[in-house]
Amino acid sequence: GAVVSQHPSWVICKSGTSVKIECRSLDFQATTMFWYRQFPKQSLMLMATSNEGSKATYEQGVEKDKFLINHASLTLSTLTVTSAHPEDSSFYICSAPRLAGGPTHSHRTQYFGPGTRLTVL
Amino acid sequence: DQQVKQNSPSLSVQEGRISILNCDYTNSMFDYFLWYKKYPAEGPTFLISISSIKDKNEDGRFTVFLNKSAKHLSLHIVPSQPGDSAVYFCAAGGSQGNLIFGKGTKLSVKP
């Protein structure tokens, strides 16, 4: 089955430093990947859409200069949290879409990475 | 305004019985729907999906029903097992590829 990996799985950093999170599709290519953020006991919130070969598309309210996204290849997208602050502490999850379904119809599904727990001290 | 709603934050079911998780949506342009299962501090795991041209999709113990006129879908798990205890997210997708998630329903299956 489709697998999406993330690295690191958890990271603790000091306030003001930058943290890079990698998202890889392991057995399929993804021209688009998505980055989500989840606060405790809340749903997944889409932050941005990462596009291979072009700029990322950010959701309203997400600072693009703070959350830098680079879709370096068809299997790799990175999210860099710049000048991290304690309020950036959260669970960050990426996903990659892939066609699923049977011979009579197909549709997109998304496969998620295991997530990255970021704690900013 | 929430486009995808899961109105029950939690559900408790006895092992062996049926679990029914509900989801409502407002945007008739969604063309596929998915259910994900999520444990704490892990990424969501894809369970089952359904295209808007279908009204039912079944995979083992999991069945998803779609009622387009009511803009409602449900996930049935039967028989429920203790290992099914998790948070279940309903999600809807459109032509742009991104997903809109509900807030989740925490399912507890008791032995």
Interface residues (C-beta under 8 A of the other chain):
Chain A: V4 Q6 T32 F34 Q42 S43 L44 L46 T49 F91 I93 S95 P97 A100 G101 H105 H107 R108 T109 Q110 Y111 F112 G113 P114 G115 R117
Chain B: D31 Y32 L34 Y36 A41 E42 G43 P44 T45 F46 S49 S51 I53 K54 F89 A91 G93 Q96 G97 N98 L99 I100 F101 G102 K103 G104
